[in-house]
């Protein structure tokens, strides 16, 4: 079972998080939020300014007396690195304390990206970031990792990731490896949780408290937020949505998991298997048009055919979107979030996939249309995971 932290944030950390969330805040704003005396508040703000955590950024509107000083967190107090480890693409980003991206790189994962080569690449990119921005190691607060699960977050392990292109990733002590190669403290969470943290940060001023993030790509992943906090279970359940049964006695993906599970209908591998199976039994127009054999009928070929208007490809993606919408409705009916963010390769394959999935989910959502959540592709998209991973590090800073 996951250990629960008993650390109670200090008043300084609570103030820092509040100011980071709000952007710019006056002392009177903070006094209305926290049960601190005016003298204590003044002392703490002065200390944080002297330490470089905060900077004064002008004056607010006067309510009759002197205009109040406005505070914001100091963006250059330190820098945080966010790392995404995923099946198809991975990313690395350098952020200041206000989560402004200074540099972000993405790369395609393939069979050559064993953990050793992956760490070589990450270490090299980090050193390039530091050189490009003239930073030294002491300015780096830490590295946040958003990785494909399942994970042991407490011990920093990637356990048994499914459908990974290369070997060597099972029971991998990723935090230890990152710390040994870079010298920076590393924290781990799954990619869906990280993406949700990042996307929520991008719309923080909307004060949304209940959110759902679902990623449909090489696998299905999801994360939930309630009252502004990520919902964690006793186990890492990022991929649990893929095992939701939507058809009794239905197929299994790669002879693994539940029969009739959502991932058997909605995933890159499910689409490839369906297309290859049908192509072998028919004079397939996709094979003729793109001059490939059934074994070479990859997801990239299917996406291109879909975008080119091929009716067979359109039907494949439409059926996947319908199944996805059913699974999405089941999750929505449990949480009833205000905002639902959809991401991943399938979601971005074509606007029709997103539209179909949303329409099906709405039709099967309890109390719709009285209850109408907002569906969105998000604002950060492919940069959501690295941003959220960096936010995780800042959230766990001890002040």
MIROKOL-353441 format. One record per residue (C-alpha): residue in one letter; x, y, z. Coordinates in steps of 0.1 Angstrom, whole numbers, padded with zeros to 4 digits. Layout:
{type->A | X->X | Y->Y | Z->Z}
...
This chain:
{type->X | X->0000 | Y->0000 | Z->0000}
{type->X | X->0012 | Y->0035 | Z->-0008}
{type->X | X->0026 | Y->0054 | Z->0021}
{type->X | X->0009 | Y->0087 | Z->0030}
{type->X | X->0030 | Y->0117 | Z->0036}
{type->X | X->0025 | Y->0133 | Z->0071}
{type->X | X->0044 | Y->0164 | Z->0062}
{type->X | X->0024 | Y->0196 | Z->0070}
{type->X | X->0033 | Y->0225 | Z->0048}
{type->X | X->0047 | Y->0255 | Z->0066}
{type->X | X->0030 | Y->0289 | Z->0065}
{type->X | X->0057 | Y->0300 | Z->0041}
{type->X | X->0049 | Y->0271 | Z->0017}
{type->X | X->0012 | Y->0278 | Z->0019}
{type->X | X->0017 | Y->0314 | Z->0010}
{type->X | X->0041 | Y->0305 | Z->-0018}
{type->X | X->0016 | Y->0281 | Z->-0034}
{type->X | X->-0012 | Y->0306 | Z->-0031}
{type->X | X->0008 | Y->0334 | Z->-0047}
{type->X | X->0019 | Y->0310 | Z->-0075}
{type->X | X->-0017 | Y->0300 | Z->-0081}
{type->X | X->-0030 | Y->0336 | Z->-0082}
{type->X | X->-0002 | Y->0352 | Z->-0101}
{type->X | X->-0001 | Y->0385 | Z->-0083}
{type->X | X->-0014 | Y->0390 | Z->-0048}
{type->X | X->-0014 | Y->0418 | Z->-0022}
{type->X | X->-0009 | Y->0415 | Z->0015}
{type->X | X->-0045 | Y->0422 | Z->0022}
{type->X | X->-0056 | Y->0395 | Z->-0003}
{type->X | X->-0034 | Y->0370 | Z->0017}
{type->X | X->-0048 | Y->0382 | Z->0050}
{type->X | X->-0083 | Y->0374 | Z->0039}
{type->X | X->-0072 | Y->0339 | Z->0030}
{type->X | X->-0049 | Y->0329 | Z->0059}
{type->X | X->-0054 | Y->0332 | Z->0096}
{type->X | X->-0023 | Y->0351 | Z->0103}
{type->X | X->-0018 | Y->0385 | Z->0120}
{type->X | X->-0008 | Y->0414 | Z->0099}
{type->X | X->0027 | Y->0416 | Z->0116}
{type->X | X->0033 | Y->0379 | Z->0110}
{type->X | X->0022 | Y->0382 | Z->0074}
{type->X | X->0045 | Y->0412 | Z->0069}
{type->X | X->0075 | Y->0393 | Z->0085}
{type->X | X->0070 | Y->0362 | Z->0063}
{type->X | X->0066 | Y->0382 | Z->0031}
{type->X | X->0097 | Y->0402 | Z->0039}
{type->X | X->0117 | Y->0370 | Z->0046}
{type->X | X->0105 | Y->0354 | Z->0014}
{type->X | X->0114 | Y->0385 | Z->-0006}
{type->X | X->0149 | Y->0386 | Z->0010}
{type->X | X->0154 | Y->0349 | Z->0002}
{type->X | X->0145 | Y->0355 | Z->-0035}
{type->X | X->0113 | Y->0334 | Z->-0034}
{type->X | X->0091 | Y->0364 | Z->-0041}
{type->X | X->0095 | Y->0397 | Z->-0059}
{type->X | X->0075 | Y->0429 | Z->-0056}
{type->X | X->0058 | Y->0436 | Z->-0089}
{type->X | X->0040 | Y->0469 | Z->-0086}
{type->X | X->0010 | Y->0483 | Z->-0068}
{type->X | X->-0026 | Y->0474 | Z->-0067}
{type->X | X->-0057 | Y->0497 | Z->-0067}
{type->X | X->-0060 | Y->0519 | Z->-0036}
{type->X | X->-0091 | Y->0515 | Z->-0014}
{type->X | X->-0086 | Y->0549 | Z->0002}
{type->X | X->-0050 | Y->0547 | Z->0016}
{type->X | X->-0017 | Y->0539 | Z->0001}
{type->X | X->-0017 | Y->0516 | Z->-0029}
{type->X | X->-0009 | Y->0480 | Z->-0018}
{type->X | X->0023 | Y->0463 | Z->-0029}
{type->X | X->0018 | Y->0433 | Z->-0052}
{type->X | X->0038 | Y->0402 | Z->-0049}
{type->X | X->0045 | Y->0373 | Z->-0073}
{type->X | X->0068 | Y->0343 | Z->-0071}
{type->X | X->0103 | Y->0350 | Z->-0085}
{type->X | X->0105 | Y->0331 | Z->-0118}
{type->X | X->0143 | Y->0329 | Z->-0117}
{type->X | X->0146 | Y->0316 | Z->-0081}
{type->X | X->0153 | Y->0283 | Z->-0096}
{type->X | X->0145 | Y->0260 | Z->-0125}
{type->X | X->0128 | Y->0227 | Z->-0128}
{type->X | X->0131 | Y->0199 | Z->-0154}
{type->X | X->0101 | Y->0179 | Z->-0165}
{type->X | X->0106 | Y->0145 | Z->-0182}
{type->X | X->0079 | Y->0125 | Z->-0200}
{type->X | X->0085 | Y->0088 | Z->-0206}
{type->X | X->0059 | Y->0074 | Z->-0230}
{type->X | X->0055 | Y->0045 | Z->-0255}
{type->X | X->0054 | Y->0066 | Z->-0287}
{type->X | X->0070 | Y->0099 | Z->-0279}
{type->X | X->0090 | Y->0112 | Z->-0249}
{type->X | X->0098 | Y->0148 | Z->-0240}
{type->X | X->0121 | Y->0169 | Z->-0218}
{type->X | X->0114 | Y->0204 | Z->-0207}
{type->X | X->0132 | Y->0232 | Z->-0187}
{type->X | X->0109 | Y->0255 | Z->-0168}
{type->X | X->0113 | Y->0285 | Z->-0145}
{type->X | X->0093 | Y->0288 | Z->-0113}
{type->X | X->0063 | Y->0303 | Z->-0130}
{type->X | X->0062 | Y->0273 | Z->-0153}
{type->X | X->0073 | Y->0293 | Z->-0183}
{type->X | X->0089 | Y->0268 | Z->-0207}
{type->X | X->0125 | Y->0278 | Z->-0215}
{type->X | X->0132 | Y->0248 | Z->-0237}
{type->X | X->0113 | Y->0216 | Z->-0247}
{type->X | X->0124 | Y->0187 | Z->-0269}
{type->X | X->0104 | Y->0157 | Z->-0281}
{type->X | X->0116 | Y->0125 | Z->-0296}
{type->X | X->0101 | Y->0093 | Z->-0311}
{type->X | X->0106 | Y->0062 | Z->-0290}
{type->X | X->0116 | Y->0030 | Z->-0308}
{type->X | X->0132 | Y->-0004 | Z->-0302}
{type->X | X->0166 | Y->0013 | Z->-0298}
{type->X | X->0156 | Y->0033 | Z->-0268}
{type->X | X->0166 | Y->0009 | Z->-0240}
{type->X | X->0169 | Y->0025 | Z->-0205}
{type->X | X->0206 | Y->0030 | Z->-0210}
{type->X | X->0203 | Y->0048 | Z->-0243}
{type->X | X->0173 | Y->0067 | Z->-0230}
{type->X | X->0194 | Y->0080 | Z->-0200}
{type->X | X->0223 | Y->0089 | Z->-0223}
{type->X | X->0199 | Y->0110 | Z->-0244}
{type->X | X->0182 | Y->0127 | Z->-0214}
{type->X | X->0215 | Y->0135 | Z->-0198}
{type->X | X->0229 | Y->0150 | Z->-0230}
{type->X | X->0197 | Y->0171 | Z->-0235}
{type->X | X->0198 | Y->0184 | Z->-0199}
{type->X | X->0234 | Y->0195 | Z->-0203}
{type->X | X->0225 | Y->0213 | Z->-0236}
{type->X | X->0196 | Y->0231 | Z->-0217}
{type->X | X->0220 | Y->0243 | Z->-0190}
{type->X | X->0246 | Y->0255 | Z->-0216}
{type->X | X->0219 | Y->0272 | Z->-0237}
{type->X | X->0205 | Y->0291 | Z->-0208}
{type->X | X->0238 | Y->0297 | Z->-0189}
{type->X | X->0227 | Y->0278 | Z->-0158}
{type->X | X->0246 | Y->0259 | Z->-0132}
{type->X | X->0235 | Y->0227 | Z->-0114}
{type->X | X->0228 | Y->0245 | Z->-0081}
{type->X | X->0200 | Y->0264 | Z->-0099}
{type->X | X->0180 | Y->0232 | Z->-0107}
{type->X | X->0154 | Y->0224 | Z->-0081}
{type->X | X->0148 | Y->0189 | Z->-0093}
{type->X | X->0134 | Y->0167 | Z->-0120}
{type->X | X->0098 | Y->0156 | Z->-0122}
{type->X | X->0090 | Y->0124 | Z->-0142}
{type->X | X->0057 | Y->0116 | Z->-0157}
{type->X | X->0059 | Y->0080 | Z->-0169}
{type->X | X->0038 | Y->0052 | Z->-0184}
{type->X | X->0026 | Y->0030 | Z->-0156}
{type->X | X->0021 | Y->0009 | Z->-0137}
{type->X | X->0044 | Y->0025 | Z->-0112}
{type->X | X->0056 | Y->0022 | Z->-0076}
{type->X | X->0057 | Y->0060 | Z->-0070}
{type->X | X->0070 | Y->0057 | Z->-0034}
{type->X | X->0101 | Y->0038 | Z->-0045}
{type->X | X->0105 | Y->0055 | Z->-0079}
{type->X | X->0100 | Y->0023 | Z->-0100}
{type->X | X->0085 | Y->0017 | Z->-0135}
{type->X | X->0070 | Y->-0017 | Z->-0130}
{type->X | X->0056 | Y->-0036 | Z->-0161}
{type->X | X->0047 | Y->-0011 | Z->-0188}
{type->X | X->0027 | Y->-0027 | Z->-0216}
{type->X | X->0034 | Y->-0023 | Z->-0253}
{type->X | X->0068 | Y->-0006 | Z->-0248}
{type->X | X->0089 | Y->-0007 | Z->-0280}
{type->X | X->0122 | Y->-0017 | Z->-0263}
{type->X | X->0132 | Y->-0041 | Z->-0236}
{type->X | X->0146 | Y->-0035 | Z->-0202}
{type->X | X->0119 | Y->-0012 | Z->-0187}
{type->X | X->0103 | Y->-0037 | Z->-0163}
{type->X | X->0110 | Y->-0030 | Z->-0126}
{type->X | X->0132 | Y->-0001 | Z->-0135}
{type->X | X->0144 | Y->0022 | Z->-0107}
{type->X | X->0139 | Y->0053 | Z->-0129}
{type->X | X->0143 | Y->0079 | Z->-0101}
{type->X | X->0176 | Y->0063 | Z->-0089}
{type->X | X->0189 | Y->0062 | Z->-0125}
{type->X | X->0180 | Y->0098 | Z->-0132}
{type->X | X->0195 | Y->0110 | Z->-0099}
{type->X | X->0228 | Y->0091 | Z->-0106}
{type->X | X->0231 | Y->0103 | Z->-0141}
{type->X | X->0221 | Y->0140 | Z->-0135}
{type->X | X->0228 | Y->0147 | Z->-0098}
{type->X | X->0193 | Y->0161 | Z->-0094}
{type->X | X->0166 | Y->0149 | Z->-0071}
{type->X | X->0138 | Y->0131 | Z->-0090}
{type->X | X->0101 | Y->0126 | Z->-0083}
{type->X | X->0078 | Y->0102 | Z->-0101}
{type->X | X->0041 | Y->0100 | Z->-0110}
{type->X | X->0023 | Y->0086 | Z->-0140}
{type->X | X->0019 | Y->0105 | Z->-0172}
{type->X | X->-0019 | Y->0110 | Z->-0169}
{type->X | X->-0016 | Y->0126 | Z->-0135}
{type->X | X->0012 | Y->0148 | Z->-0147}
{type->X | X->-0008 | Y->0158 | Z->-0178}
{type->X | X->-0038 | Y->0167 | Z->-0157}
{type->X | X->-0016 | Y->0188 | Z->-0134}
{type->X | X->-0002 | Y->0206 | Z->-0164}
{type->X | X->-0036 | Y->0212 | Z->-0180}
{type->X | X->-0052 | Y->0224 | Z->-0148}
{type->X | X->-0023 | Y->0248 | Z->-0143}
{type->X | X->-0029 | Y->0263 | Z->-0177}
{type->X | X->-0065 | Y->0272 | Z->-0168}
{type->X | X->-0060 | Y->0277 | Z->-0131}
{type->X | X->-0077 | Y->0311 | Z->-0131}
{type->X | X->-0110 | Y->0294 | Z->-0140}
{type->X | X->-0110 | Y->0278 | Z->-0105}
{type->X | X->-0121 | Y->0244 | Z->-0118}
{type->X | X->-0121 | Y->0218 | Z->-0090}
{type->X | X->-0132 | Y->0186 | Z->-0107}
{type->X | X->-0115 | Y->0174 | Z->-0138}
{type->X | X->-0109 | Y->0142 | Z->-0159}
{type->X | X->-0081 | Y->0136 | Z->-0183}
{type->X | X->-0081 | Y->0106 | Z->-0207}
{type->X | X->-0053 | Y->0097 | Z->-0231}
{type->X | X->-0060 | Y->0073 | Z->-0260}
{type->X | X->-0029 | Y->0062 | Z->-0278}
{type->X | X->-0007 | Y->0031 | Z->-0276}
{type->X | X->-0028 | Y->0024 | Z->-0245}
{type->X | X->-0055 | Y->0041 | Z->-0225}
{type->X | X->-0046 | Y->0062 | Z->-0195}
{type->X | X->-0066 | Y->0085 | Z->-0173}
{type->X | X->-0064 | Y->0107 | Z->-0142}
{type->X | X->-0090 | Y->0124 | Z->-0120}
{type->X | X->-0089 | Y->0156 | Z->-0100}
{type->X | X->-0114 | Y->0163 | Z->-0071}
{type->X | X->-0114 | Y->0196 | Z->-0052}
{type->X | X->-0082 | Y->0206 | Z->-0070}
{type->X | X->-0062 | Y->0175 | Z->-0060}
{type->X | X->-0052 | Y->0145 | Z->-0080}
{type->X | X->-0070 | Y->0113 | Z->-0069}
{type->X | X->-0045 | Y->0086 | Z->-0059}
{type->X | X->-0055 | Y->0050 | Z->-0050}
{type->X | X->-0036 | Y->0024 | Z->-0031}
{type->X | X->-0021 | Y->0013 | Z->-0065}
{type->X | X->-0011 | Y->0031 | Z->-0096}
{type->X | X->-0043 | Y->0028 | Z->-0117}
{type->X | X->-0034 | Y->0050 | Z->-0147}
{type->X | X->-0042 | Y->0022 | Z->-0171}
{type->X | X->-0073 | Y->0008 | Z->-0153}
{type->X | X->-0096 | Y->0025 | Z->-0178}
{type->X | X->-0083 | Y->0002 | Z->-0205}
{type->X | X->-0095 | Y->-0028 | Z->-0185}
{type->X | X->-0131 | Y->-0015 | Z->-0182}
{type->X | X->-0154 | Y->-0041 | Z->-0197}
{type->X | X->-0177 | Y->-0027 | Z->-0224}
{type->X | X->-0187 | Y->-0060 | Z->-0241}
{type->X | X->-0193 | Y->-0092 | Z->-0222}
{type->X | X->-0171 | Y->-0121 | Z->-0236}
{type->X | X->-0156 | Y->-0097 | Z->-0261}
{type->X | X->-0120 | Y->-0099 | Z->-0274}
{type->X | X->-0088 | Y->-0094 | Z->-0255}
{type->X | X->-0058 | Y->-0074 | Z->-0267}
{type->X | X->-0027 | Y->-0096 | Z->-0271}
{type->X | X->-0043 | Y->-0123 | Z->-0250}
{type->X | X->-0039 | Y->-0102 | Z->-0219}
{type->X | X->-0063 | Y->-0084 | Z->-0196}
{type->X | X->-0101 | Y->-0086 | Z->-0194}
{type->X | X->-0122 | Y->-0100 | Z->-0222}
{type->X | X->-0142 | Y->-0073 | Z->-0238}
{type->X | X->-0120 | Y->-0046 | Z->-0223}
{type->X | X->-0120 | Y->-0010 | Z->-0237}
{type->X | X->-0084 | Y->-0013 | Z->-0248}
{type->X | X->-0093 | Y->-0042 | Z->-0272}
{type->X | X->-0114 | Y->-0017 | Z->-0292}
{type->X | X->-0097 | Y->0016 | Z->-0286}
{type->X | X->-0059 | Y->0017 | Z->-0289}
{type->X | X->-0032 | Y->0020 | Z->-0316}
{type->X | X->-0026 | Y->-0018 | Z->-0314}
{type->X | X->-0063 | Y->-0026 | Z->-0315}
{type->X | X->-0067 | Y->-0006 | Z->-0347}
{type->X | X->-0037 | Y->-0022 | Z->-0363}
{type->X | X->-0048 | Y->-0057 | Z->-0354}
{type->X | X->-0083 | Y->-0051 | Z->-0367}
{type->X | X->-0071 | Y->-0035 | Z->-0400}
{type->X | X->-0046 | Y->-0063 | Z->-0406}
{type->X | X->-0071 | Y->-0090 | Z->-0399}
{type->X | X->-0096 | Y->-0075 | Z->-0423}
{type->X | X->-0070 | Y->-0068 | Z->-0450}
{type->X | X->-0060 | Y->-0105 | Z->-0451}
{type->X | X->-0095 | Y->-0115 | Z->-0460}
{type->X | X->-0104 | Y->-0088 | Z->-0485}
{type->X | X->-0090 | Y->-0069 | Z->-0515}
{type->X | X->-0082 | Y->-0040 | Z->-0492}
{type->X | X->-0081 | Y->-0005 | Z->-0508}
{type->X | X->-0057 | Y->0008 | Z->-0482}
{type->X | X->-0031 | Y->-0018 | Z->-0492}
{type->X | X->-0035 | Y->-0009 | Z->-0528}
{type->X | X->-0034 | Y->0028 | Z->-0523}
{type->X | X->-0004 | Y->0029 | Z->-0500}
{type->X | X->0014 | Y->-0002 | Z->-0514}
{type->X | X->0019 | Y->-0020 | Z->-0482}
{type->X | X->0014 | Y->-0056 | Z->-0471}
{type->X | X->-0010 | Y->-0065 | Z->-0443}
{type->X | X->0020 | Y->-0069 | Z->-0419}
{type->X | X->0031 | Y->-0033 | Z->-0427}
{type->X | X->-0003 | Y->-0018 | Z->-0421}
{type->X | X->0008 | Y->0004 | Z->-0393}
{type->X | X->-0011 | Y->0031 | Z->-0374}
{type->X | X->0007 | Y->0058 | Z->-0393}
{type->X | X->-0006 | Y->0044 | Z->-0426}
{type->X | X->-0042 | Y->0041 | Z->-0411}
{type->X | X->-0041 | Y->0077 | Z->-0400}
{type->X | X->-0030 | Y->0089 | Z->-0434}
{type->X | X->-0058 | Y->0069 | Z->-0450}
{type->X | X->-0083 | Y->0083 | Z->-0426}
{type->X | X->-0072 | Y->0119 | Z->-0434}
{type->X | X->-0072 | Y->0111 | Z->-0471}
{type->X | X->-0109 | Y->0101 | Z->-0469}
{type->X | X->-0105 | Y->0063 | Z->-0472}
{type->X | X->-0140 | Y->0049 | Z->-0463}
{type->X | X->-0125 | Y->0017 | Z->-0447}
{type->X | X->-0101 | Y->0037 | Z->-0425}
{type->X | X->-0129 | Y->0061 | Z->-0416}
{type->X | X->-0151 | Y->0032 | Z->-0404}
{type->X | X->-0122 | Y->0018 | Z->-0383}
{type->X | X->-0116 | Y->0050 | Z->-0365}
{type->X | X->-0154 | Y->0058 | Z->-0362}
{type->X | X->-0161 | Y->0025 | Z->-0345}
{type->X | X->-0131 | Y->0030 | Z->-0322}
{type->X | X->-0145 | Y->0065 | Z->-0313}
{type->X | X->-0179 | Y->0051 | Z->-0305}
{type->X | X->-0164 | Y->0025 | Z->-0282}
{type->X | X->-0143 | Y->0052 | Z->-0266}
{type->X | X->-0173 | Y->0074 | Z->-0260}
{type->X | X->-0191 | Y->0045 | Z->-0242}
{type->X | X->-0161 | Y->0040 | Z->-0219}
{type->X | X->-0157 | Y->0077 | Z->-0214}
{type->X | X->-0194 | Y->0080 | Z->-0203}
{type->X | X->-0189 | Y->0053 | Z->-0177}
{type->X | X->-0160 | Y->0072 | Z->-0161}
{type->X | X->-0179 | Y->0105 | Z->-0163}
{type->X | X->-0209 | Y->0090 | Z->-0146}
{type->X | X->-0187 | Y->0081 | Z->-0116}
{type->X | X->-0171 | Y->0115 | Z->-0111}
{type->X | X->-0193 | Y->0141 | Z->-0129}
{type->X | X->-0164 | Y->0164 | Z->-0136}
{type->X | X->-0167 | Y->0200 | Z->-0147}
{type->X | X->-0140 | Y->0196 | Z->-0174}
{type->X | X->-0129 | Y->0166 | Z->-0195}
{type->X | X->-0096 | Y->0168 | Z->-0213}
{type->X | X->-0089 | Y->0143 | Z->-0241}
{type->X | X->-0055 | Y->0137 | Z->-0255}
{type->X | X->-0033 | Y->0111 | Z->-0272}
{type->X | X->-0026 | Y->0099 | Z->-0308}
{type->X | X->-0062 | Y->0086 | Z->-0314}
{type->X | X->-0078 | Y->0118 | Z->-0302}
{type->X | X->-0056 | Y->0139 | Z->-0325}
{type->X | X->-0059 | Y->0115 | Z->-0355}
{type->X | X->-0088 | Y->0135 | Z->-0370}
{type->X | X->-0114 | Y->0159 | Z->-0356}
{type->X | X->-0141 | Y->0133 | Z->-0364}
{type->X | X->-0127 | Y->0110 | Z->-0337}
{type->X | X->-0130 | Y->0137 | Z->-0310}
{type->X | X->-0165 | Y->0148 | Z->-0322}
{type->X | X->-0178 | Y->0112 | Z->-0324}
{type->X | X->-0164 | Y->0103 | Z->-0290}
{type->X | X->-0179 | Y->0134 | Z->-0273}
{type->X | X->-0213 | Y->0129 | Z->-0289}
{type->X | X->-0215 | Y->0093 | Z->-0278}
{type->X | X->-0203 | Y->0102 | Z->-0243}
{type->X | X->-0229 | Y->0129 | Z->-0240}
{type->X | X->-0257 | Y->0106 | Z->-0251}
{type->X | X->-0247 | Y->0082 | Z->-0224}
{type->X | X->-0240 | Y->0106 | Z->-0196}
{type->X | X->-0264 | Y->0105 | Z->-0166}
{type->X | X->-0285 | Y->0136 | Z->-0162}
{type->X | X->-0274 | Y->0150 | Z->-0195}
{type->X | X->-0283 | Y->0177 | Z->-0207}
{type->X | X->-0290 | Y->0192 | Z->-0172}
{type->X | X->-0254 | Y->0183 | Z->-0164}
{type->X | X->-0231 | Y->0194 | Z->-0193}
{type->X | X->-0194 | Y->0190 | Z->-0187}
{type->X | X->-0169 | Y->0209 | Z->-0209}
{type->X | X->-0150 | Y->0187 | Z->-0233}
{type->X | X->-0117 | Y->0200 | Z->-0246}
{type->X | X->-0084 | Y->0190 | Z->-0263}
{type->X | X->-0066 | Y->0210 | Z->-0236}
{type->X | X->-0043 | Y->0239 | Z->-0241}
{type->X | X->-0009 | Y->0223 | Z->-0235}
{type->X | X->-0015 | Y->0191 | Z->-0255}
{type->X | X->0019 | Y->0174 | Z->-0261}
{type->X | X->0036 | Y->0196 | Z->-0235}
{type->X | X->0011 | Y->0188 | Z->-0207}
{type->X | X->0031 | Y->0159 | Z->-0192}
{type->X | X->0064 | Y->0177 | Z->-0189}
{type->X | X->0047 | Y->0208 | Z->-0176}
{type->X | X->0028 | Y->0188 | Z->-0150}
{type->X | X->0059 | Y->0169 | Z->-0140}
{type->X | X->0077 | Y->0202 | Z->-0133}
{type->X | X->0047 | Y->0214 | Z->-0113}
{type->X | X->0049 | Y->0182 | Z->-0092}
{type->X | X->0084 | Y->0192 | Z->-0081}
{type->X | X->0074 | Y->0227 | Z->-0073}
{type->X | X->0044 | Y->0215 | Z->-0053}
{type->X | X->0067 | Y->0193 | Z->-0032}
{type->X | X->0093 | Y->0219 | Z->-0024}
{type->X | X->0099 | Y->0223 | Z->0013}
{type->X | X->0102 | Y->0259 | Z->0024}
